[in-house]
Amino acid sequence: MEETGITREVLKISLFIFNKLFKNRMSFAGEKVRGYLKTLNDKRDIERVETEYYIRKISIVILMALAGSFLSILMYVSQGSSEKLIEGKELRRNEDGDGEYTAHLIASDESGKELGRYDVSVKERVYTKEETDALFESASKEMERVILLDNESLDRVESDLKLPEKLDGYPFSISWSVDNYELVHYDGRLEKDLISKEGEIVSLTAKYKYGDYDYSQVLHANLVPRQLSASEQVYESLRKLIKQNDEQTINEGSFELPKDIQGKHVSWSEHVEDNSLMILIITLIGGAASYVLRDKELKRGIENRSMQMLSDYPQLVSRLALYLGAGMTMRNIFERLGINYAKKRERGAPSRYVYEEILRTVREMGAGVPEAIAYENFGLRCQNREYTRLSALLSQNLRKGNSEMLKILQEESKKAFEERMDRVRKLGEEAGTRLLLPMIMMLVIVMVIIMIPAYLSF
């Protein structure tokens, strides 16, 4: 295996687990999988193919376990406590703004017998006028702290302020107005370059609203230039130089970044957001989901092979009858079919399982395998009742001669085409059955589209 990095390490762990736990304990299902792999892989070293298949399956289990553990821990931490029933007697209301919720309750008597199940809609709490006044007094004091962010007090504001539209724990919606938007933006961001050295006084008005109750709070902020540290001075100097160069070259296709600052050379590189971790997590989850379908995909490959070989069977028998009627021997017919198929493959034609088996049969006969045994092996590898019957006919032809063989093949060709028509008819009926569910879904959608407007019109 040519994998590198994490995948290679996981495959090493999977190989160790396979050797310790599974290699010498193959069940009936394992023998079945080995048969599938032999059928789909024309390789002599089937043990290597089987080992690779199982360690890849085990690696998916490992990745799934890691991803599941990560998601479970994340969900456990984020879920928290969701109990609303207090000591089995009261239902806790959500605070204002959190909305109502539905509690799913079970009523039981003293013996524990269930009396019924109830879905109770619990509305959020509504405060009285006295409670709202008290909450405003508390919120106004909290606002004096929240608005500061990194500033020590409103008497000396050096950095951005926070103008929240909501305070945690309070039901008010808050709107702001500022008497000087040139210095303070609507979100509390300061225009530091416009603040004079003497400082500026700005009035901030917060309007609180809860239901029918309105309150107002006025805060005065003394904006002063911030005393920058050495690193901050470098940062601000670079920012101003970049802004200056940008404005001076607004009509040009590009502008030059500062090359040095305070006697130090400045080099620039572009910041690129790294989403590799998210891609890795998504990939692991996708691998976990594909594990369940791995054996089904293998079985589906066998079924597709069988369907393709059944589809090619009537044409193959017809060609055998045609060439045999032209006076060719069966061995020459197989060689002709194999050569023609190999030429088509060289020109880019798709692979066909039955002709791959014919090529393998031709190689066996060329290697000295008796013709009768080669035909029997051909039928066994095809793993279909029709091809087993055909291989038996070919073996009998060698022993009894081909005086009746042409007639037998013609009858077999006619029978094969009839069976193919029956299969096509059955597939058509199955396709109609599969369309039933989408048709029902479309009917439900149409009924919803018609009934909802009719219901709303009343």
Buried (B, 14 or more C-beta within 10 A) or exposed (E): EEEEEEBEEBBBEBBEBBEEEBBEEBEEEEEBBBEBBBBBBEEEEEEEBBBBBBBBBBBBBBBBEBBEEEEEEEEEEEEEEEEBEEEEEEEEBBEBEEEEBEBEBEEEEEEEEEEEEEEEEBEBBEBEEEEBEEBBEEBBEBBEEBBBEEBEEBEEBBEBBBBBEEBEEBBBEBEBBBEBEEBBBEEBEBEBEEBEEEEBEBEBEBBBBBEEBEBEBEBEBBBBBBEBEEEEEBEBBBEEBBEEBEEEEEEEEEEEEBEEBEEEEEEEEEEEEEEEEEEEBEBBBEBBEEBEEBBEEBEEBBEEBBEBBBBBBBBBBBBBBBBBEEEBBBBEBBBBBBEEBEEBBEEEEEEBBBBBBBBBBBEBBEEEBEBBEBBBBBBEBBBBEBBBBBBEBBBBBBEEEBEEBBEBBBEBBBBBBEBBEEEEEEEEEEEEEEEEEEEEEEEEEEEEEEEEEEEEEE
